[in-house]
Amino acid sequence: MSYTTQDLQIILEYAARRDNMLCLTSRCGEHSVFRSAPLPPGVDIPDGGERPMEEIHRSIALLTKGRPITLGAPWPQVPGGDPLSHPHFQEILAEVRRACPTALVRIVTDGGALTPQCARFLSQHGPVQLELVVSAGPQGPGGEERAAAAAMLAMALLVQFALPFSATAISPPLPEGMECAEAAVRLLARYGAAAVRLVPGGALVWRDHPWYNPDPAPLEELADRLAPQLPCPLLVEPSGGGDLSPVVLGVLQGSPAWEAGVRRGDVLLTVNGHAAGTAPQAGELVNRRREVKVKYDRGGRLYTAHWDNGPQGAGLAFAPGYDLRRLALLRHTLEAEGPALVMVPQREAPLLSAALEGAGEPGCTLLPVEAAALGGPLSGAELLCCRDYLTALRGYLADHQAPERVLLPAESFNGLGRDLQGVGVAHLERLAGVPLQVL
């Protein structure tokens, strides 16, 4: 199903309203990491090239001032180009800053379009934080090809202009992958990344692709070995399992929490007098206020620490968990409208189950859904298609009575209510024969 110019405008304005995401272009450099995973057959993502300024002005007006703003598109439902490559990027950022003077602006880039002039401009229009997305394979900072040189230049500019950045290193499942991944992680940490996320490249492609390999174990083993040696947190995503304990997985050296004595492996118990709760809750609590006082467990002994947060927060990293805003919305919906069957990506089911149990929320049944075509066990809701939901629903209905309501995650659908294959929610509801609600 093809998309018209008007369709694309609706989709991108929906991303601005819902996710505070401003998409500028679907274009990127020839060697960009954004081109590393070609689209699976049957996937239909609109490609609008560079957005005209008139449309961007309208999207900026839809942004929420009190929330962080993302420039770029770390979401498969919208065109994912490098925002720095837009010819009017500096004008756009200046307008965003006028509309939202104090909001943190996150910029998702591979660094290929970062120039000294652009870096200087970014340093003058903060607060900004760059999310540097690089390959952890032969083309990345640990490799030898042209893209590696571009990534190195970008990191040098980030250091020169004191621009805070975190990094996502995508590791393809190649024989030399672990060696290159280790080299990339060490370089990113050496250049001052606030945190490094390792993502298995096989999680970004479809089942029949040669890279398909959803097993994160090799990267997890690498992270366990490297993390104690690095000056910044190292995380592997997506994470599996349902352990949401508030264990500190990393502390940025020199950060407020580091100076106060908190270290990797500590378990937070309270934050400013409140129970630390789950890992996502602890991460939110330690960054909520400027003054922070924590109690924590280290090897069975209790300690306290206090500090004042800096511009980039506490400097602590926890295991990725279930999104707190989405959890709050789910709980509110269940309380207001009654029990429901909640469909959830297979890998997120243990995390959501643990989060709901911790919140004392029994009013739903979770139905894990596997991304049969566009991913696998590591796929999130953004890669689930209507046919995945239909398969899971039919399997459930074969052994259970039809539920009164079925809740689906909004991340699977764009602003027109279509999935990655162009199929709409209304069509899915007709085939399923049960009432569906996109949450």
N, C-alpha and C positions, 0 to 999 in steps of 0.2 A: 504494500500500500504506500503510495507516494504522498509526500507532504507538500502543501502549498506554502507560499510565503506567509500567508495569514496564519496557517497552522503553526509554523515555526515561531511566529511572534507570540502566539498563545502559550506555547510550551515554555518559552524562555521567560515570559512574564510570570508564569506559574512558578518557575524555579526561583525567581526573585522574591515572590510573595511567601512561598513556603519555606525555602531553605536559605533566604538571604544570599542568594548566589547570583552573581552578575557574569553572564557569559558574553564574551566580546567577539570571539572568532572560533571557527572550526579548523583553522589552518595552523600548521606548525612546520618546523624545519624538516628537511629531507631526512636527517638522521635522528629526528626526535624520538624519544622513548615512547611518546604517545602513538607512534606508528608501529610499535613492536609487536602488537597483537592484532592481526587483521580480523575483520568482522566475520563471524560465522555465517554460513549460508542461511538466507531467510531473515536476517536481522535488518531492520529498516530504521536507521537513525537519520534524522534530517540533517542536511549539510548546507548551511547558509553562507559559508565563507565569512567574510568580515561583516559584522553587523553595522548598519548605518547609524550615524550619531542620533538621528531622531528617535529610533527604537531604543537605543541605549539610554537616552534621557528619560523615556517613559519607564524603563525598568528601574532606574535609579530612584525615581519617585516612589516605587513600591517597596523599597528596602526599609527594614525596621531599624531605627536609629540605635536602640539599646543592645543590639546583638552583633556579634562578629560578622563581618561580610567576607564572602569568598569570591575572588576574581579568578575565573577559570571554571572548569567543569569536571570535578572528580566524581562523575555520576554518568553511567552509560546512557541515560535517557536523553541527554542533551549533547550537542556537538562539543567535543573536547579538544580545543586548540590551546595554544600558548597565549595567554592574554598580553604578554609583553610584546608579541609580534604585531598587535593591532597598531596601525600607523598613528592613531590618535590616543594611544594609551595614556600619555602624561596628562592630556586634557581631561580624559575620563576620570583618572584618579583624583585630579584636582576638584572635579565636580562632586565625586563621591565624598571627598573630605569636607567640602562646603556643606553638603547635605547631612553628613554624619561626622561631626568634628572630632569626636573622641572614640569612635568605634575602631576596634582592631580590624585591619584589613589583611586577610590572608590571600596570598597570591600563589597559585599553583603553576609552577613553571619547570621546564627542564633546563633553564639557564641559557639556552642557545641564543636568545635575543637580548640578554642582559649586557648592556654596554656601560662604560664608565659614566656617561651622561645620565643614563637611566638610573644607575645605582645612586648617583648623587641626588637625583630628583626624589627617589624613594626615601632616602635618608632625611629629606626635608619635609616629607608629608606623612609622617608617622602618626599613630603607631601602625607599623606594618610588620608582618612576619611572612617570610617566603617559605613555601613548601617545595623544596627542590626534589623533583622526581627524576631519578636517574636509573640507568641499567646497572645491575650488579654483575653483568656478564662481560664478555670481551669488549663491548662498546662503551662500558661505563668507566668511572674513575679508576678502576683497577685494571682496565684493559689498555689497548694500544692504538685504537682507531681514532678517527677524527672526533667522534662524539665524546670520547674520553677527554680530549684536549679542550673541547668546549665546556665540559663540566668542570674541569680544573680551573679554567679562566673565570667561570661564574663564581666558584667558591672563593677565588682570590679577591674578586670584587666585593663579595659579601663581607669578607674580613676587612678590606681596605676602608669600606664605608660603614663599618660596624652595624651591618644589617642582621638582625636576628633571623635565624632560619632553622627549620627542622628538615629532615630528609626522608624520603621513601626510596628504598633501593629494591628494584624488581629483579629477582634472581631467576633466570631461565634454567630449567632442568637440563643443563648440558654437562658433559663430563668434567669440563674445567670450571663449572659453576661455583663450587664451594671455594675454590682458590680465589677466583675473581671477586666473589661476594665478600670474603674476608678482607681483601685488599681495598675494596670500595668502602666498607664500613670503617676501617681504620683511617682512611683518608678523610672521610666525612667527619669523623670525630675529631681528627687532628685540626681540621679547619674550623672547628667551633660549632658544629651542629648542636642544637639544644636537645635533640633526640633523633635516633635513627630507627626507622621501621623497616624490617625485612619482609618482603612479600614474595611468596613463590610465584614465579611467572606462570606456572601451570594453572594457577587459580584464576587467571584472567582470560583463558581461552576455552573453546568448546571441546567436547569429549573426543572428537575425531581429529583434533589438531595434534601434530607431532609433539608439541610441548605439553600436552595434557598429562599432568602428574600432580594430583592434589595432595600428596603426602608432605606435610610441613616438617616432618621429623628431622631431616637433615639440617634444615635451617634452625630448628629449635636447639639441636645439639651444638651447632655453631654458635648460637647466641649464648647458650649456657657457658661455653668456654670463653667467649670474648668479653661478655658483659663485665666481669670483675676487673678487666684490664683497661676499660675505656673511661674517659672523663665525662661521658654522657650516657643516658639510658639507651639501651638497645632492646627493641621489642620485635616479636614476630607476629604478623597479622596475616590472615585472620587467626585468632586463637581458638582453640577447641576446649571442650569440657565445660563444666558448670561451676568451677571454683571462683567465687567472687570475693574471696577474702581480701581485706585491705592491706595486702603485702606490697611493700615498696619494691618495685622491680628495677628502679634506677634513680640516681640523684645526679643532677648536673653539677659538676665540680665548680665551686665558686658561687653557687646559687644561695639564696637565704637559708634553705633547708640544709644544704651541705655545711654551711658555716655554723649552723646550730647543732650539728652532730648527727643528723639522721643519715642512715646509710642503707644500701641495698639489702633486702632481706628483713628489715624491720617491719613489724606489724603494728599499724596504727590502731589504737583503742578508742581514743577520744580526740576530737578537734574542737577547740574552744568550748569545752564542756559538753559537746554533743557526741553521741556514739558515732564512731567512724563509719559503721554500717558496711556496705559493700565497697568494692574497689572503685566503681564509678562515683559513688556517693562521697567517698573519702577524697577522690580527686577534685570533686566540685567544692567540698568544704574547705580544703586547704588553700584554695584560690579565691574564695568568696570575699574574704576581708583582708585588709592590709595587715592587721595584727593577728598573728596566729600562735596558739599554744596547743601543743599536742602531748598526749601520753602514748607511749608505744612499748611494745615487747620486743626484746632482743635476747634470744636464747633462754627464755624463761625469766629474765630480769626486767623490771619495769623502769622506764626512764621518762623524763619530761624534757621538752625543748620548746623554745619560743623564738619567734623572729618576725620581722616586718617584710612582707612580700615586696618584690621589686616590680618593674614594669612587665616582666615576663612571668610573673607568678612565683610560686614556691620553688620550682625546679624539680618536683617529684614526678615520677611516672608510675602508673599502675597498669595492671592487665586490662586490655580493652574489654569492656563489658557492654551490657545493654544500654542503649541511649536513654538517659533519664527523662528527657522531654517526651519521648515516645511511650515510655513506661507510665508516666503520669497521665498521658492522654488515654492510654488503654485502661488504666484503673478508673479514671473518671467515667469513661464510656460504660464500663461494666457496672459501676455503681449506679449510674443514671438509667441505664436501659436494660439491665439484667444480664444473666449468663449468656455466653456465646461460644461458638467454636472458633478458635483463633488459629489461623494458618500462619506458619512461621517458617523461615528457611531452616533447613535441616541443621546447619551448624550453629544457629542461634537458639535452637530450642532448649538446650541445657542451660544457657545463660538466662533466657527469659523465665524458665521454670524456677531457677534459683532466685531470681529477682522477685517473682510473684510470691513465692513461699516466704521470702524474707519480709515482704510487705503484708503478709497475711491475707492474700487475695485468692480465695478458692473459686471465684465465680466464672471460671472458664475451663475449657478443655483445649489443650494445645495439640495441633496436628502438624507435625514436621513435613515439609515439602522439599523434595529433591529437585534440583535444576537438571533435568534429564538431558537437555540439548546444549545449553550454553554455559555449563560449568560442571558442578558436581558437589561433593560434600563441603567444599570451602566457599561456595557461592552464597552471596547475600541476597536480600530481597530484590535488589536492583537487577539481578540476572534471572529472576523467576518469570516465566511466561504463563499465559492463560492455560496452555495445555498441561503445564506442570501442576497448576492448581486443580484442573479438572481430573487429572489422573489420581491425585491424592484424595480428592473429594469422593470420587467413585469408589475407591478402595475403602474409605471410611464408611460410606453409606451401605456397602455390602454387608457390614456387620453391625451397624448402628441405625437408630432412628434418625430421621432428618432433623437437624437442629433448627431452632427458630431463627437464628441469625448466624451468619458466617462473616468474620472480620478478616480483611486482607490488608497487608501493609501497602501504604501509598507509594513506597519507593519502587514498586514494580510497574508503575504507570506514569505516563507523562501528563501534561496539562490537558490533553484531549481524552484521557482515560484509556490510552492504548499501551500495550506492552511493547517489548523490543521487536516483536514480529508484526506489529501493527494491529493486533487483535484487541477489541475493546471489552471493557468490563461487562457491558450490557449483553454482549454476545455470550460471554462466559456464563452469566447468570441464566440465560435461556437454556444453555446446554446442561448446566448443573441442576436446574430445577429447584434451587433453594435461594432465599434472599441473601444478597451479598452487600457488604458495606466496606468501602475503602476507608481505612483509618489513617 
